[in-house]
């Protein structure tokens, strides 16, 4: 029981990261009524509803004007909240929740690899960055870039900086090559 109490104490070390994550969530959820949906915003939800109602499994995602069509991941992700509530607000809220959770992932990876102070600075910058906040408030194909970037960093960056027995650091690999 002592370990549980120590882990969930209300110290500045616990409250500051929580405050930064809360700040990021507030900025993302702020003024949701001003969010407008166009073709780009609604196409993945359209494909998700087609999957849920008609059993049409999307093989490609939203058409792109660049070169290739986008992958079909976003309709499958958006089908999850649309199972519960058929509304654009369900999709919007789900994307906002995932992108708000990304602030916590940024804090965790930066705190583990660079220290707590650097973790707080990185999470704060991620929470208030206008580009990240803007893309967190959209529902088109690239709207989960902040979330996936943070999750990939959380899983990948420690592998580059941790020095474990039997493993070489990324910086020493070129020296070990013949």
N, C-alpha and C positions, 0 to 999 in steps of 0.2 A: 504494500500500500504506500510505503514511503516513496518508492520509485515513481509511482503514478502521480503523486502530489508534486514531486520535484519536476516532473516532465511538463505538467500543465500549470506552472506557476505564472502569475501575472507580473512578470518582470519586464523591464524595457527590452530585453533581448527577445522576448516573445511578442510584446505589444507592437514594436516598431515594424517588423515584417507584416504583421496582421493589418496594421494601419495602412501600409503601402499597398497591400493587396486590396483592401477596402477602397482606397482612393482610386485605384485602377478600375475597380468595378463601378464605382459611382460615375466616373468619367465616361465609361462605356454605356451605362444604362441611362445617362442623363438625356433628357428631352427626346425620348423615343418617338414621340408624336411627330417630330420633324423628319423622321426617316421616310424616304420615298422609295417606291419600288418601280422599277422599269423592267424591260426585257431581261437585261443581264441579272437583275436581282431575283427575278421570279422563275427563270428557266430551270434551275436545279429543283426547286419545289414542284414545278410542273412535272418533271420527270419522276420525282418521288411519289407524287399522287398517282401517276400512271402505274407505278410499281405496286402501290398499295391497293388501288381499285381494280386495275385491269391485269395485273400480273406481268406487265411489260418491263422486263429487266433491261435497264440501260446498259448498252455495251460501250457507247461513247458518251461523253458529257456534252457540255455546251459547245456549239460551233465557235471556232476562233477565226479571227481575221489575220492572224499572224502566219501560221503555216499548217499546223495540225490541230485537230479538235482536242479539247481538254479531256482528261480521263474522267471516268464516271464515278469517282469517289463521292463527290458532294451530294448527288441525289440519294445515295445510300445512307449517308450521314443524316441528311435532312428527313429521311423517312422515319427516323427514330422519334423525334418530337411530333411528327405528323400522325404517328400512330395514336397518340394521346389526345391531340387537339388539332383539328383541321383549320389552321389559321396562319397567316404570315407571322403573327406575333409568336407562335410556338417556335417557328424556325429562327426568328430573330432572337428570341430569348435564349435558345439553345446555343447559338453561335456566340452570343454575348457571354454566356456562362463559360464556355470553353476558352474564349479569349481572355476572360477575367482570370481564370485559373492559370493561364500562361504566365501571369505576373508571379505567381507562387513558384512555378517551375524555374523562372529566371532567377529568383532569389535563391532557391535551393542550389542550383548549379553554380552560381557565382559565389555563394557563401562557402560551399564545399571546396571549390577550387582556388578561390582568391581570398577568402576570409569574409567574416560577417559584415564588416564595414563596406567592403567592395560589393558584397551581395545586396546590401541595402541600397547603395547608389545605383547599381545596375537595375534592380527591381523598380526603383523610383523613376529612373529614366524610361524604362519600358512602360510603366504605368501612365506617365504623363506625355509620352511622345505623341505628337499630333498624328503622324502617319499611322502608328499602331492603333490609336484610338479610332481613327477614321475607318481603317480596314476592319476593325473589330465590329463596327456597326453596319457592315454590309452582309449580304447573304449570297453573293455570287460565288463563283468557283474559287477565287483567290482569297476569300474572306477568312479562311482558317490558316493562312500563312503565319500570322503571329503565334497561334497555338502550336502548329506543327514545328515551327522553328524552335520554340522554347522546349518542346518535348524532345526533339532530336538533340538539342544542346544538352539537356538534362541527362540523356542517356549516353551521349557520345563524348562530350568534353572531358569528363573524368577519366576516360580511358587514355586520353592524350597526356594528362598531367600527373596521374598517379604513378608512383614508382613501386611496383610490386615485385617480390622475388620471382625470378624466372622470366620476367617480362622486361623488354627494353623500352625505353622512352622513345617517343617519335623523333626527338631531336638527335638521338644517337644512332638511328638506323642508317643514315648515309655513311657514317664512319665504319659501320660493320659490313657494308657491301664490299664484295671483292673488286 
